[in-house]
Amino acid sequence: MSITLDLPPKVEALLRQRAASTGQDISQMALALLTLGLSLDEQDFFEALKGIQRGLDDFDRGQFSSLEEFIAEQNQKYGLSLEV
């Protein structure tokens, strides 16, 4: 089955970037993301979308932390010992 989607430029750019950074074919990346999204129950799906949008909005405003800061925060919050 073939479906054509018109993605907003920002979403297409993110999809292309993720596919390139992981070495995946863009079609396979889109399929994986759709499969993940559709596997969530309705409430979890919409909560995930809200969280993603908040993250994108924060990033657009320059409000983000480095990977190292995030890992340190998660280690402290959950008692983990993750490393970069």
Rosetta blueprint (number, residue, H / E / L):
1 M L
2 S L
3 I L
4 T L
5 L L
6 D L
7 L L
8 P L
9 P H
10 K H
11 V H
12 E H
13 A H
14 L H
15 L H
16 R H
17 Q H
18 R H
19 A H
20 A H
21 S H
22 T H
23 G L
24 Q L
25 D L
26 I H
27 S H
28 Q H
29 M H
30 A H
31 L H
32 A H
33 L H
34 L H
35 T H
36 L H
37 G H
38 L H
39 S H
40 L L
41 D L
42 E H
43 Q H
44 D H
45 F H
46 F H
47 E H
48 A H
49 L H
50 K H
51 G H
52 I H
53 Q H
54 R H
55 G H
56 L H
57 D H
58 D H
59 F H
60 D H
61 R L
62 G L
63 Q L
64 F L
65 S L
66 S L
67 L H
68 E H
69 E H
70 F H
71 I H
72 A H
73 E H
74 Q H
75 N H
76 Q H
77 K H
78 Y H
79 G L
80 L L
81 S L
82 L L
83 E L
84 V L
